[in-house]
């Protein structure tokens, strides 16, 4: 294999689904804003629980997809935009909330870390197969919980055990389902893209 072949192979592996769309600056801007809006929309799928300040939402699913589809730079930018715009007054946190949302704000910060990590792994081929995408989703979920539960514990002045019972245990099953769905969708999307390209060449 020649040096040029190796470079081509490395370039292909570093691609994420968002790179397949035409354009550069306009495309990237639209993708970043669109991903932030997607997470804001999924945040409104919210269920409040009586025993914890953290709601059940669809946000995690959107964050996982945003990071892996956009790559780490655009994914991080999208979630940073979501966090900053929400604090500035855009009502797209859970239940149309905005501003500083107190003890659950750590999860919003965790979204930024999650998107960055998932995007980084996707640019190294982790979104091409279920066996690779599933661990990438787990890494992203861990980042969200590390930020979210830590912030929760400090904000409420509770110990690790209570913070986990308030901010991890009630959500882990649902987030596992979201991560599984995201892990299944990404390889399927790549197969569809490959099939479409093959049909065009044919």
ABEGO torsion letter per residue (X at the ends): XBAAAAAAAAAAAABBAAAABBEBAAAAAAAAAAAAAAAAAAAABBBBBAABABBBBAAAAAAAAAAAAAEAAAAAAAAAAAAAAAAAGBBABBGGBBEBAEAAAAAAAAAAAAAAAAAAAAAAGAAABAAAAAAAAAAAAAAAAAAAAAAAAAAAGBBAAAAAAAAAAAAAAAAAAAAAAAAAAAAAAAAAAAAAAAAAAX
